[in-house]
Amino acid sequence: MMLSFFDQFMSPTMLGIPLITLALALPWVLYPDPSARWLNNRLLTLQAWFINRFTQQLFQPLAPGGHKWALILASLMIFLITSNMLGLLPYTFTPTTQLSLNMALAVPLWLATVIIGMRNQPTHALGHLLPEGTPTLLIPILIIIETISLFIRPLALGVRLTANLTAGHLLIQLIATAAFVLLPLMPTVAILTSVLLLLLTLLEVAVAMIQAYVFVLLLSLYLQENI
């Protein structure tokens, strides 16, 4: 029984071909392309407003040099939100529950911010490894600790997103299974469990959006440290 709960996190295949590629490409198909008209429909207007508000809020504290990242971070935000939200639909697969995918997104972007800091201002970038006024005896220990914390950042990004989505999906499946089993035995308890399931689903919708925003926000903070 416990193994079936984790089957939803296995990459589906058809004729031996993994369908994770289709799951990764689907979010981009759902969004309409911008038109050259002066007046767009409501969907395009809402899409443009969301992207503008998000990029304005995210890049306002950044220096002008970091505004070059607006396209890639806005695209990443839209991709993560859409993938997380689609994963809440029945009989769907959530690519962002795979740690390998999240690490593939986190590591290159984090490494790019570190490389930018080392190239543009190496003294300032290396200065983060040793706070000012550190006693001489603590210098080697603090350098090791700060270096480890620096390299843990991409791991924390990937694990945070994976753990939150995986825990939410497992909890939804556990409560749904309990409601289904209790329905013929204790209908009242099953109805209360179903109400709890509805509330949990609404919470997971919020978690899906918040975790995507936190992922991109932390990347922007790492970028802010290095520009």
PyMOL commands that place a pseudoatom at each C-alpha (Angstrom):
pseudoatom trace, name=CA, resn=MET, resi=1, chain=A, elem=C, hetatm=0, pos=[0.000, 0.000, 0.000]
pseudoatom trace, name=CA, resn=MET, resi=2, chain=A, elem=C, hetatm=0, pos=[2.790, 2.408, 0.869]
pseudoatom trace, name=CA, resn=LEU, resi=3, chain=A, elem=C, hetatm=0, pos=[4.513, 1.796, -2.455]
pseudoatom trace, name=CA, resn=SER, resi=4, chain=A, elem=C, hetatm=0, pos=[1.405, 2.890, -4.374]
pseudoatom trace, name=CA, resn=PHE, resi=5, chain=A, elem=C, hetatm=0, pos=[1.510, 6.289, -2.657]
pseudoatom trace, name=CA, resn=PHE, resi=6, chain=A, elem=C, hetatm=0, pos=[4.887, 6.995, -4.268]
pseudoatom trace, name=CA, resn=ASP, resi=7, chain=A, elem=C, hetatm=0, pos=[3.910, 5.727, -7.716]
pseudoatom trace, name=CA, resn=GLN, resi=8, chain=A, elem=C, hetatm=0, pos=[2.628, 9.203, -8.588]
pseudoatom trace, name=CA, resn=PHE, resi=9, chain=A, elem=C, hetatm=0, pos=[6.200, 10.523, -8.417]
pseudoatom trace, name=CA, resn=MET, resi=10, chain=A, elem=C, hetatm=0, pos=[7.524, 8.041, -10.984]
pseudoatom trace, name=CA, resn=SER, resi=11, chain=A, elem=C, hetatm=0, pos=[8.063, 9.435, -14.464]
pseudoatom trace, name=CA, resn=PRO, resi=12, chain=A, elem=C, hetatm=0, pos=[5.308, 7.998, -16.692]
pseudoatom trace, name=CA, resn=THR, resi=13, chain=A, elem=C, hetatm=0, pos=[6.294, 6.164, -19.853]
pseudoatom trace, name=CA, resn=MET, resi=14, chain=A, elem=C, hetatm=0, pos=[4.493, 5.169, -23.035]
pseudoatom trace, name=CA, resn=LEU, resi=15, chain=A, elem=C, hetatm=0, pos=[5.999, 2.525, -25.316]
pseudoatom trace, name=CA, resn=GLY, resi=16, chain=A, elem=C, hetatm=0, pos=[9.195, 2.824, -23.304]
pseudoatom trace, name=CA, resn=ILE, resi=17, chain=A, elem=C, hetatm=0, pos=[9.428, 6.595, -23.927]
pseudoatom trace, name=CA, resn=PRO, resi=18, chain=A, elem=C, hetatm=0, pos=[9.442, 8.833, -20.817]
pseudoatom trace, name=CA, resn=LEU, resi=19, chain=A, elem=C, hetatm=0, pos=[6.681, 11.415, -20.947]
pseudoatom trace, name=CA, resn=ILE, resi=20, chain=A, elem=C, hetatm=0, pos=[8.468, 13.924, -18.713]
pseudoatom trace, name=CA, resn=THR, resi=21, chain=A, elem=C, hetatm=0, pos=[9.482, 15.788, -21.880]
pseudoatom trace, name=CA, resn=LEU, resi=22, chain=A, elem=C, hetatm=0, pos=[5.801, 16.297, -22.695]
pseudoatom trace, name=CA, resn=ALA, resi=23, chain=A, elem=C, hetatm=0, pos=[5.138, 17.428, -19.123]
pseudoatom trace, name=CA, resn=LEU, resi=24, chain=A, elem=C, hetatm=0, pos=[7.958, 19.978, -19.416]
pseudoatom trace, name=CA, resn=ALA, resi=25, chain=A, elem=C, hetatm=0, pos=[6.748, 21.306, -22.768]
pseudoatom trace, name=CA, resn=LEU, resi=26, chain=A, elem=C, hetatm=0, pos=[3.048, 21.520, -21.854]
pseudoatom trace, name=CA, resn=PRO, resi=27, chain=A, elem=C, hetatm=0, pos=[3.216, 24.713, -19.741]
pseudoatom trace, name=CA, resn=TRP, resi=28, chain=A, elem=C, hetatm=0, pos=[4.534, 26.737, -22.678]
pseudoatom trace, name=CA, resn=VAL, resi=29, chain=A, elem=C, hetatm=0, pos=[1.722, 25.525, -24.948]
pseudoatom trace, name=CA, resn=LEU, resi=30, chain=A, elem=C, hetatm=0, pos=[-0.980, 26.814, -22.613]
pseudoatom trace, name=CA, resn=TYR, resi=31, chain=A, elem=C, hetatm=0, pos=[0.059, 30.468, -22.817]
pseudoatom trace, name=CA, resn=PRO, resi=32, chain=A, elem=C, hetatm=0, pos=[-1.069, 32.529, -25.797]
pseudoatom trace, name=CA, resn=ASP, resi=33, chain=A, elem=C, hetatm=0, pos=[1.468, 34.350, -27.929]
pseudoatom trace, name=CA, resn=PRO, resi=34, chain=A, elem=C, hetatm=0, pos=[1.457, 38.165, -27.784]
pseudoatom trace, name=CA, resn=SER, resi=35, chain=A, elem=C, hetatm=0, pos=[-0.239, 39.822, -30.713]
pseudoatom trace, name=CA, resn=ALA, resi=36, chain=A, elem=C, hetatm=0, pos=[0.708, 42.959, -32.632]
pseudoatom trace, name=CA, resn=ARG, resi=37, chain=A, elem=C, hetatm=0, pos=[-2.682, 44.562, -32.006]
pseudoatom trace, name=CA, resn=TRP, resi=38, chain=A, elem=C, hetatm=0, pos=[-3.092, 47.739, -30.034]
pseudoatom trace, name=CA, resn=LEU, resi=39, chain=A, elem=C, hetatm=0, pos=[-5.845, 46.182, -27.927]
pseudoatom trace, name=CA, resn=ASN, resi=40, chain=A, elem=C, hetatm=0, pos=[-5.423, 42.619, -26.676]
pseudoatom trace, name=CA, resn=ASN, resi=41, chain=A, elem=C, hetatm=0, pos=[-7.984, 40.279, -25.181]
pseudoatom trace, name=CA, resn=ARG, resi=42, chain=A, elem=C, hetatm=0, pos=[-8.418, 39.873, -21.434]
pseudoatom trace, name=CA, resn=LEU, resi=43, chain=A, elem=C, hetatm=0, pos=[-6.170, 36.818, -21.172]
pseudoatom trace, name=CA, resn=LEU, resi=44, chain=A, elem=C, hetatm=0, pos=[-3.222, 38.517, -22.873]
pseudoatom trace, name=CA, resn=THR, resi=45, chain=A, elem=C, hetatm=0, pos=[-3.770, 41.670, -20.830]
pseudoatom trace, name=CA, resn=LEU, resi=46, chain=A, elem=C, hetatm=0, pos=[-3.799, 39.674, -17.581]
pseudoatom trace, name=CA, resn=GLN, resi=47, chain=A, elem=C, hetatm=0, pos=[-0.702, 37.755, -18.644]
pseudoatom trace, name=CA, resn=ALA, resi=48, chain=A, elem=C, hetatm=0, pos=[1.193, 40.943, -19.489]
pseudoatom trace, name=CA, resn=TRP, resi=49, chain=A, elem=C, hetatm=0, pos=[0.091, 42.609, -16.232]
pseudoatom trace, name=CA, resn=PHE, resi=50, chain=A, elem=C, hetatm=0, pos=[1.280, 39.648, -14.158]
pseudoatom trace, name=CA, resn=ILE, resi=51, chain=A, elem=C, hetatm=0, pos=[4.681, 39.530, -15.863]
pseudoatom trace, name=CA, resn=ASN, resi=52, chain=A, elem=C, hetatm=0, pos=[5.164, 43.285, -15.541]
pseudoatom trace, name=CA, resn=ARG, resi=53, chain=A, elem=C, hetatm=0, pos=[4.210, 43.348, -11.863]
pseudoatom trace, name=CA, resn=PHE, resi=54, chain=A, elem=C, hetatm=0, pos=[6.398, 40.358, -11.072]
pseudoatom trace, name=CA, resn=THR, resi=55, chain=A, elem=C, hetatm=0, pos=[9.483, 41.687, -12.835]
pseudoatom trace, name=CA, resn=GLN, resi=56, chain=A, elem=C, hetatm=0, pos=[8.991, 45.157, -11.347]
pseudoatom trace, name=CA, resn=GLN, resi=57, chain=A, elem=C, hetatm=0, pos=[8.744, 43.798, -7.803]
pseudoatom trace, name=CA, resn=LEU, resi=58, chain=A, elem=C, hetatm=0, pos=[11.610, 41.344, -8.233]
pseudoatom trace, name=CA, resn=PHE, resi=59, chain=A, elem=C, hetatm=0, pos=[14.128, 43.627, -9.941]
pseudoatom trace, name=CA, resn=GLN, resi=60, chain=A, elem=C, hetatm=0, pos=[13.375, 46.927, -8.239]
pseudoatom trace, name=CA, resn=PRO, resi=61, chain=A, elem=C, hetatm=0, pos=[16.043, 46.434, -5.516]
pseudoatom trace, name=CA, resn=LEU, resi=62, chain=A, elem=C, hetatm=0, pos=[18.594, 45.117, -8.037]
pseudoatom trace, name=CA, resn=ALA, resi=63, chain=A, elem=C, hetatm=0, pos=[21.255, 47.179, -9.749]
pseudoatom trace, name=CA, resn=PRO, resi=64, chain=A, elem=C, hetatm=0, pos=[20.768, 47.854, -13.477]
pseudoatom trace, name=CA, resn=GLY, resi=65, chain=A, elem=C, hetatm=0, pos=[23.288, 45.131, -14.279]
pseudoatom trace, name=CA, resn=GLY, resi=66, chain=A, elem=C, hetatm=0, pos=[20.928, 42.520, -12.868]
pseudoatom trace, name=CA, resn=HIS, resi=67, chain=A, elem=C, hetatm=0, pos=[18.028, 43.565, -15.096]
pseudoatom trace, name=CA, resn=LYS, resi=68, chain=A, elem=C, hetatm=0, pos=[19.482, 41.404, -17.848]
pseudoatom trace, name=CA, resn=TRP, resi=69, chain=A, elem=C, hetatm=0, pos=[18.160, 38.426, -15.902]
pseudoatom trace, name=CA, resn=ALA, resi=70, chain=A, elem=C, hetatm=0, pos=[14.546, 39.594, -16.157]
pseudoatom trace, name=CA, resn=LEU, resi=71, chain=A, elem=C, hetatm=0, pos=[13.670, 37.331, -19.088]
pseudoatom trace, name=CA, resn=ILE, resi=72, chain=A, elem=C, hetatm=0, pos=[15.125, 34.125, -17.695]
pseudoatom trace, name=CA, resn=LEU, resi=73, chain=A, elem=C, hetatm=0, pos=[13.787, 34.612, -14.143]
pseudoatom trace, name=CA, resn=ALA, resi=74, chain=A, elem=C, hetatm=0, pos=[10.307, 35.624, -15.339]
pseudoatom trace, name=CA, resn=SER, resi=75, chain=A, elem=C, hetatm=0, pos=[10.222, 32.595, -17.651]
pseudoatom trace, name=CA, resn=LEU, resi=76, chain=A, elem=C, hetatm=0, pos=[11.363, 30.356, -14.801]
pseudoatom trace, name=CA, resn=MET, resi=77, chain=A, elem=C, hetatm=0, pos=[8.669, 31.758, -12.524]
pseudoatom trace, name=CA, resn=ILE, resi=78, chain=A, elem=C, hetatm=0, pos=[5.921, 31.119, -15.072]
pseudoatom trace, name=CA, resn=PHE, resi=79, chain=A, elem=C, hetatm=0, pos=[7.228, 27.615, -15.779]
pseudoatom trace, name=CA, resn=LEU, resi=80, chain=A, elem=C, hetatm=0, pos=[7.378, 26.645, -12.094]
pseudoatom trace, name=CA, resn=ILE, resi=81, chain=A, elem=C, hetatm=0, pos=[3.946, 28.047, -11.264]
pseudoatom trace, name=CA, resn=THR, resi=82, chain=A, elem=C, hetatm=0, pos=[2.328, 26.323, -14.232]
pseudoatom trace, name=CA, resn=SER, resi=83, chain=A, elem=C, hetatm=0, pos=[4.039, 22.987, -13.586]
pseudoatom trace, name=CA, resn=ASN, resi=84, chain=A, elem=C, hetatm=0, pos=[3.130, 23.071, -9.902]
pseudoatom trace, name=CA, resn=MET, resi=85, chain=A, elem=C, hetatm=0, pos=[-0.484, 23.991, -10.601]
pseudoatom trace, name=CA, resn=LEU, resi=86, chain=A, elem=C, hetatm=0, pos=[-0.943, 21.393, -13.339]
pseudoatom trace, name=CA, resn=GLY, resi=87, chain=A, elem=C, hetatm=0, pos=[0.412, 18.759, -10.972]
pseudoatom trace, name=CA, resn=LEU, resi=88, chain=A, elem=C, hetatm=0, pos=[-2.592, 19.289, -8.692]
pseudoatom trace, name=CA, resn=LEU, resi=89, chain=A, elem=C, hetatm=0, pos=[-4.977, 18.041, -11.374]
pseudoatom trace, name=CA, resn=PRO, resi=90, chain=A, elem=C, hetatm=0, pos=[-6.026, 14.371, -11.194]
pseudoatom trace, name=CA, resn=TYR, resi=91, chain=A, elem=C, hetatm=0, pos=[-4.032, 11.849, -13.232]
pseudoatom trace, name=CA, resn=THR, resi=92, chain=A, elem=C, hetatm=0, pos=[-1.222, 14.282, -13.951]
pseudoatom trace, name=CA, resn=PHE, resi=93, chain=A, elem=C, hetatm=0, pos=[2.511, 14.144, -13.370]
pseudoatom trace, name=CA, resn=THR, resi=94, chain=A, elem=C, hetatm=0, pos=[4.393, 16.968, -11.634]
pseudoatom trace, name=CA, resn=PRO, resi=95, chain=A, elem=C, hetatm=0, pos=[7.932, 17.347, -13.027]
pseudoatom trace, name=CA, resn=THR, resi=96, chain=A, elem=C, hetatm=0, pos=[8.945, 19.638, -10.170]
pseudoatom trace, name=CA, resn=THR, resi=97, chain=A, elem=C, hetatm=0, pos=[8.580, 16.793, -7.658]
pseudoatom trace, name=CA, resn=GLN, resi=98, chain=A, elem=C, hetatm=0, pos=[11.751, 15.325, -9.184]
pseudoatom trace, name=CA, resn=LEU, resi=99, chain=A, elem=C, hetatm=0, pos=[14.878, 16.440, -7.340]
pseudoatom trace, name=CA, resn=SER, resi=100, chain=A, elem=C, hetatm=0, pos=[16.960, 15.923, -10.476]
pseudoatom trace, name=CA, resn=LEU, resi=101, chain=A, elem=C, hetatm=0, pos=[14.931, 18.508, -12.402]
pseudoatom trace, name=CA, resn=ASN, resi=102, chain=A, elem=C, hetatm=0, pos=[14.968, 21.047, -9.584]
pseudoatom trace, name=CA, resn=MET, resi=103, chain=A, elem=C, hetatm=0, pos=[18.722, 20.649, -9.129]
pseudoatom trace, name=CA, resn=ALA, resi=104, chain=A, elem=C, hetatm=0, pos=[19.180, 21.026, -12.885]
pseudoatom trace, name=CA, resn=LEU, resi=105, chain=A, elem=C, hetatm=0, pos=[17.415, 24.375, -12.612]
pseudoatom trace, name=CA, resn=ALA, resi=106, chain=A, elem=C, hetatm=0, pos=[19.063, 25.530, -9.377]
pseudoatom trace, name=CA, resn=VAL, resi=107, chain=A, elem=C, hetatm=0, pos=[22.719, 24.611, -9.884]
pseudoatom trace, name=CA, resn=PRO, resi=108, chain=A, elem=C, hetatm=0, pos=[23.408, 26.369, -13.233]
pseudoatom trace, name=CA, resn=LEU, resi=109, chain=A, elem=C, hetatm=0, pos=[21.606, 29.559, -12.214]
pseudoatom trace, name=CA, resn=TRP, resi=110, chain=A, elem=C, hetatm=0, pos=[23.303, 29.683, -8.801]
pseudoatom trace, name=CA, resn=LEU, resi=111, chain=A, elem=C, hetatm=0, pos=[26.676, 28.970, -10.411]
pseudoatom trace, name=CA, resn=ALA, resi=112, chain=A, elem=C, hetatm=0, pos=[26.077, 31.767, -12.911]
pseudoatom trace, name=CA, resn=THR, resi=113, chain=A, elem=C, hetatm=0, pos=[25.503, 34.263, -10.083]
pseudoatom trace, name=CA, resn=VAL, resi=114, chain=A, elem=C, hetatm=0, pos=[28.717, 33.123, -8.369]
pseudoatom trace, name=CA, resn=ILE, resi=115, chain=A, elem=C, hetatm=0, pos=[30.721, 33.393, -11.593]
pseudoatom trace, name=CA, resn=ILE, resi=116, chain=A, elem=C, hetatm=0, pos=[29.345, 36.896, -12.213]
pseudoatom trace, name=CA, resn=GLY, resi=117, chain=A, elem=C, hetatm=0, pos=[30.420, 37.952, -8.717]
pseudoatom trace, name=CA, resn=MET, resi=118, chain=A, elem=C, hetatm=0, pos=[33.904, 36.465, -9.110]
pseudoatom trace, name=CA, resn=ARG, resi=119, chain=A, elem=C, hetatm=0, pos=[34.366, 38.126, -12.482]
pseudoatom trace, name=CA, resn=ASN, resi=120, chain=A, elem=C, hetatm=0, pos=[33.001, 41.598, -11.735]
pseudoatom trace, name=CA, resn=GLN, resi=121, chain=A, elem=C, hetatm=0, pos=[34.074, 42.142, -8.119]
pseudoatom trace, name=CA, resn=PRO, resi=122, chain=A, elem=C, hetatm=0, pos=[36.164, 39.230, -6.816]
pseudoatom trace, name=CA, resn=THR, resi=123, chain=A, elem=C, hetatm=0, pos=[37.224, 41.033, -3.627]
pseudoatom trace, name=CA, resn=HIS, resi=124, chain=A, elem=C, hetatm=0, pos=[33.631, 41.704, -2.604]
pseudoatom trace, name=CA, resn=ALA, resi=125, chain=A, elem=C, hetatm=0, pos=[32.548, 38.162, -3.529]
pseudoatom trace, name=CA, resn=LEU, resi=126, chain=A, elem=C, hetatm=0, pos=[35.340, 36.569, -1.515]
pseudoatom trace, name=CA, resn=GLY, resi=127, chain=A, elem=C, hetatm=0, pos=[34.672, 38.989, 1.346]
pseudoatom trace, name=CA, resn=HIS, resi=128, chain=A, elem=C, hetatm=0, pos=[31.390, 37.154, 2.072]
pseudoatom trace, name=CA, resn=LEU, resi=129, chain=A, elem=C, hetatm=0, pos=[33.441, 34.168, 3.220]
pseudoatom trace, name=CA, resn=LEU, resi=130, chain=A, elem=C, hetatm=0, pos=[34.995, 36.139, 6.089]
pseudoatom trace, name=CA, resn=PRO, resi=131, chain=A, elem=C, hetatm=0, pos=[32.957, 38.709, 8.059]
pseudoatom trace, name=CA, resn=GLU, resi=132, chain=A, elem=C, hetatm=0, pos=[34.746, 41.867, 9.118]
pseudoatom trace, name=CA, resn=GLY, resi=133, chain=A, elem=C, hetatm=0, pos=[36.207, 41.883, 12.613]
pseudoatom trace, name=CA, resn=THR, resi=134, chain=A, elem=C, hetatm=0, pos=[36.546, 38.106, 12.917]
pseudoatom trace, name=CA, resn=PRO, resi=135, chain=A, elem=C, hetatm=0, pos=[39.061, 36.971, 15.573]
pseudoatom trace, name=CA, resn=THR, resi=136, chain=A, elem=C, hetatm=0, pos=[42.235, 35.463, 14.138]
pseudoatom trace, name=CA, resn=LEU, resi=137, chain=A, elem=C, hetatm=0, pos=[41.663, 32.033, 15.683]
pseudoatom trace, name=CA, resn=LEU, resi=138, chain=A, elem=C, hetatm=0, pos=[38.193, 31.759, 14.108]
pseudoatom trace, name=CA, resn=ILE, resi=139, chain=A, elem=C, hetatm=0, pos=[39.226, 32.755, 10.581]
pseudoatom trace, name=CA, resn=PRO, resi=140, chain=A, elem=C, hetatm=0, pos=[39.901, 29.202, 9.239]
pseudoatom trace, name=CA, resn=ILE, resi=141, chain=A, elem=C, hetatm=0, pos=[36.725, 27.818, 10.814]
pseudoatom trace, name=CA, resn=LEU, resi=142, chain=A, elem=C, hetatm=0, pos=[34.523, 30.648, 9.512]
pseudoatom trace, name=CA, resn=ILE, resi=143, chain=A, elem=C, hetatm=0, pos=[35.961, 30.354, 6.000]
pseudoatom trace, name=CA, resn=ILE, resi=144, chain=A, elem=C, hetatm=0, pos=[35.106, 26.642, 5.965]
pseudoatom trace, name=CA, resn=ILE, resi=145, chain=A, elem=C, hetatm=0, pos=[31.609, 27.254, 7.342]
pseudoatom trace, name=CA, resn=GLU, resi=146, chain=A, elem=C, hetatm=0, pos=[30.838, 30.071, 4.891]
pseudoatom trace, name=CA, resn=THR, resi=147, chain=A, elem=C, hetatm=0, pos=[32.164, 28.007, 1.972]
pseudoatom trace, name=CA, resn=ILE, resi=148, chain=A, elem=C, hetatm=0, pos=[29.952, 25.076, 2.933]
pseudoatom trace, name=CA, resn=SER, resi=149, chain=A, elem=C, hetatm=0, pos=[26.938, 27.370, 3.294]
pseudoatom trace, name=CA, resn=LEU, resi=150, chain=A, elem=C, hetatm=0, pos=[27.692, 28.818, -0.141]
pseudoatom trace, name=CA, resn=PHE, resi=151, chain=A, elem=C, hetatm=0, pos=[27.715, 25.403, -1.807]
pseudoatom trace, name=CA, resn=ILE, resi=152, chain=A, elem=C, hetatm=0, pos=[24.596, 24.278, 0.089]
pseudoatom trace, name=CA, resn=ARG, resi=153, chain=A, elem=C, hetatm=0, pos=[22.513, 27.048, -1.505]
pseudoatom trace, name=CA, resn=PRO, resi=154, chain=A, elem=C, hetatm=0, pos=[21.595, 25.215, -4.747]
pseudoatom trace, name=CA, resn=LEU, resi=155, chain=A, elem=C, hetatm=0, pos=[20.890, 22.045, -2.765]
pseudoatom trace, name=CA, resn=ALA, resi=156, chain=A, elem=C, hetatm=0, pos=[18.565, 23.983, -0.468]
pseudoatom trace, name=CA, resn=LEU, resi=157, chain=A, elem=C, hetatm=0, pos=[16.763, 25.471, -3.487]
pseudoatom trace, name=CA, resn=GLY, resi=158, chain=A, elem=C, hetatm=0, pos=[16.132, 22.090, -5.074]
pseudoatom trace, name=CA, resn=VAL, resi=159, chain=A, elem=C, hetatm=0, pos=[15.293, 20.203, -1.887]
pseudoatom trace, name=CA, resn=ARG, resi=160, chain=A, elem=C, hetatm=0, pos=[12.909, 22.928, -0.625]
pseudoatom trace, name=CA, resn=LEU, resi=161, chain=A, elem=C, hetatm=0, pos=[10.828, 22.844, -3.805]
pseudoatom trace, name=CA, resn=THR, resi=162, chain=A, elem=C, hetatm=0, pos=[10.866, 19.049, -4.043]
pseudoatom trace, name=CA, resn=ALA, resi=163, chain=A, elem=C, hetatm=0, pos=[10.043, 18.438, -0.375]
pseudoatom trace, name=CA, resn=ASN, resi=164, chain=A, elem=C, hetatm=0, pos=[7.144, 20.897, -0.215]
pseudoatom trace, name=CA, resn=LEU, resi=165, chain=A, elem=C, hetatm=0, pos=[5.460, 19.593, -3.347]
pseudoatom trace, name=CA, resn=THR, resi=166, chain=A, elem=C, hetatm=0, pos=[6.075, 15.934, -2.498]
pseudoatom trace, name=CA, resn=ALA, resi=167, chain=A, elem=C, hetatm=0, pos=[4.734, 16.319, 1.045]
pseudoatom trace, name=CA, resn=GLY, resi=168, chain=A, elem=C, hetatm=0, pos=[1.631, 18.104, -0.220]
pseudoatom trace, name=CA, resn=HIS, resi=169, chain=A, elem=C, hetatm=0, pos=[0.875, 15.474, -2.849]
pseudoatom trace, name=CA, resn=LEU, resi=170, chain=A, elem=C, hetatm=0, pos=[1.368, 12.640, -0.355]
pseudoatom trace, name=CA, resn=LEU, resi=171, chain=A, elem=C, hetatm=0, pos=[-0.873, 14.317, 2.211]
pseudoatom trace, name=CA, resn=ILE, resi=172, chain=A, elem=C, hetatm=0, pos=[-3.615, 14.863, -0.360]
pseudoatom trace, name=CA, resn=GLN, resi=173, chain=A, elem=C, hetatm=0, pos=[-3.462, 11.229, -1.442]
pseudoatom trace, name=CA, resn=LEU, resi=174, chain=A, elem=C, hetatm=0, pos=[-3.496, 9.959, 2.156]
pseudoatom trace, name=CA, resn=ILE, resi=175, chain=A, elem=C, hetatm=0, pos=[-6.556, 12.035, 3.083]
pseudoatom trace, name=CA, resn=ALA, resi=176, chain=A, elem=C, hetatm=0, pos=[-8.344, 11.144, -0.160]
pseudoatom trace, name=CA, resn=THR, resi=177, chain=A, elem=C, hetatm=0, pos=[-7.709, 7.443, 0.477]
pseudoatom trace, name=CA, resn=ALA, resi=178, chain=A, elem=C, hetatm=0, pos=[-8.987, 7.792, 4.038]
pseudoatom trace, name=CA, resn=ALA, resi=179, chain=A, elem=C, hetatm=0, pos=[-12.164, 9.533, 2.852]
pseudoatom trace, name=CA, resn=PHE, resi=180, chain=A, elem=C, hetatm=0, pos=[-12.769, 6.820, 0.241]
pseudoatom trace, name=CA, resn=VAL, resi=181, chain=A, elem=C, hetatm=0, pos=[-12.286, 3.998, 2.760]
pseudoatom trace, name=CA, resn=LEU, resi=182, chain=A, elem=C, hetatm=0, pos=[-14.425, 5.644, 5.468]
pseudoatom trace, name=CA, resn=LEU, resi=183, chain=A, elem=C, hetatm=0, pos=[-17.332, 6.498, 3.165]
pseudoatom trace, name=CA, resn=PRO, resi=184, chain=A, elem=C, hetatm=0, pos=[-19.208, 3.152, 3.478]
pseudoatom trace, name=CA, resn=LEU, resi=185, chain=A, elem=C, hetatm=0, pos=[-18.245, 2.708, 7.143]
pseudoatom trace, name=CA, resn=MET, resi=186, chain=A, elem=C, hetatm=0, pos=[-18.650, 6.185, 8.674]
pseudoatom trace, name=CA, resn=PRO, resi=187, chain=A, elem=C, hetatm=0, pos=[-20.248, 8.612, 6.180]
pseudoatom trace, name=CA, resn=THR, resi=188, chain=A, elem=C, hetatm=0, pos=[-20.149, 11.555, 8.586]
pseudoatom trace, name=CA, resn=VAL, resi=189, chain=A, elem=C, hetatm=0, pos=[-16.431, 11.187, 9.213]
pseudoatom trace, name=CA, resn=ALA, resi=190, chain=A, elem=C, hetatm=0, pos=[-15.877, 10.702, 5.478]
pseudoatom trace, name=CA, resn=ILE, resi=191, chain=A, elem=C, hetatm=0, pos=[-17.694, 13.977, 4.725]
pseudoatom trace, name=CA, resn=LEU, resi=192, chain=A, elem=C, hetatm=0, pos=[-15.595, 15.835, 7.301]
pseudoatom trace, name=CA, resn=THR, resi=193, chain=A, elem=C, hetatm=0, pos=[-12.480, 14.271, 5.813]
pseudoatom trace, name=CA, resn=SER, resi=194, chain=A, elem=C, hetatm=0, pos=[-13.577, 15.419, 2.356]
pseudoatom trace, name=CA, resn=VAL, resi=195, chain=A, elem=C, hetatm=0, pos=[-13.984, 18.976, 3.653]
pseudoatom trace, name=CA, resn=LEU, resi=196, chain=A, elem=C, hetatm=0, pos=[-10.481, 18.752, 5.093]
pseudoatom trace, name=CA, resn=LEU, resi=197, chain=A, elem=C, hetatm=0, pos=[-9.277, 17.496, 1.718]
pseudoatom trace, name=CA, resn=LEU, resi=198, chain=A, elem=C, hetatm=0, pos=[-10.845, 20.503, -0.020]
pseudoatom trace, name=CA, resn=LEU, resi=199, chain=A, elem=C, hetatm=0, pos=[-9.165, 22.911, 2.390]
pseudoatom trace, name=CA, resn=LEU, resi=200, chain=A, elem=C, hetatm=0, pos=[-5.847, 21.109, 1.953]
pseudoatom trace, name=CA, resn=THR, resi=201, chain=A, elem=C, hetatm=0, pos=[-6.172, 21.345, -1.819]
pseudoatom trace, name=CA, resn=LEU, resi=202, chain=A, elem=C, hetatm=0, pos=[-6.673, 25.107, -1.578]
pseudoatom trace, name=CA, resn=LEU, resi=203, chain=A, elem=C, hetatm=0, pos=[-3.617, 25.270, 0.664]
pseudoatom trace, name=CA, resn=GLU, resi=204, chain=A, elem=C, hetatm=0, pos=[-1.605, 23.296, -1.868]
pseudoatom trace, name=CA, resn=VAL, resi=205, chain=A, elem=C, hetatm=0, pos=[-2.597, 25.746, -4.604]
pseudoatom trace, name=CA, resn=ALA, resi=206, chain=A, elem=C, hetatm=0, pos=[-1.131, 28.515, -2.480]
pseudoatom trace, name=CA, resn=VAL, resi=207, chain=A, elem=C, hetatm=0, pos=[1.971, 26.433, -1.719]
pseudoatom trace, name=CA, resn=ALA, resi=208, chain=A, elem=C, hetatm=0, pos=[2.482, 25.725, -5.430]
pseudoatom trace, name=CA, resn=MET, resi=209, chain=A, elem=C, hetatm=0, pos=[2.555, 29.446, -6.216]
pseudoatom trace, name=CA, resn=ILE, resi=210, chain=A, elem=C, hetatm=0, pos=[4.532, 30.466, -3.130]
pseudoatom trace, name=CA, resn=GLN, resi=211, chain=A, elem=C, hetatm=0, pos=[7.261, 27.870, -3.654]
pseudoatom trace, name=CA, resn=ALA, resi=212, chain=A, elem=C, hetatm=0, pos=[7.745, 28.960, -7.259]
pseudoatom trace, name=CA, resn=TYR, resi=213, chain=A, elem=C, hetatm=0, pos=[8.032, 32.577, -6.110]
pseudoatom trace, name=CA, resn=VAL, resi=214, chain=A, elem=C, hetatm=0, pos=[10.467, 31.673, -3.294]
pseudoatom trace, name=CA, resn=PHE, resi=215, chain=A, elem=C, hetatm=0, pos=[12.663, 29.730, -5.724]
pseudoatom trace, name=CA, resn=VAL, resi=216, chain=A, elem=C, hetatm=0, pos=[13.000, 32.711, -8.066]
pseudoatom trace, name=CA, resn=LEU, resi=217, chain=A, elem=C, hetatm=0, pos=[13.222, 35.231, -5.217]
pseudoatom trace, name=CA, resn=LEU, resi=218, chain=A, elem=C, hetatm=0, pos=[16.192, 33.445, -3.643]
pseudoatom trace, name=CA, resn=LEU, resi=219, chain=A, elem=C, hetatm=0, pos=[17.938, 33.333, -7.000]
pseudoatom trace, name=CA, resn=SER, resi=220, chain=A, elem=C, hetatm=0, pos=[17.439, 37.078, -7.341]
pseudoatom trace, name=CA, resn=LEU, resi=221, chain=A, elem=C, hetatm=0, pos=[18.878, 37.586, -3.845]
pseudoatom trace, name=CA, resn=TYR, resi=222, chain=A, elem=C, hetatm=0, pos=[21.943, 35.524, -4.782]
pseudoatom trace, name=CA, resn=LEU, resi=223, chain=A, elem=C, hetatm=0, pos=[22.259, 37.651, -7.892]
pseudoatom trace, name=CA, resn=GLN, resi=224, chain=A, elem=C, hetatm=0, pos=[21.963, 40.832, -5.836]
pseudoatom trace, name=CA, resn=GLU, resi=225, chain=A, elem=C, hetatm=0, pos=[24.909, 39.760, -3.679]
pseudoatom trace, name=CA, resn=ASN, resi=226, chain=A, elem=C, hetatm=0, pos=[27.162, 39.357, -6.704]
pseudoatom trace, name=CA, resn=ILE, resi=227, chain=A, elem=C, hetatm=0, pos=[26.430, 42.447, -8.819]
for i in range(1, 227): cmd.bond("trace and resi %d" % i, "trace and resi %d" % (i + 1))
show_as sticks, trace
zoom trace
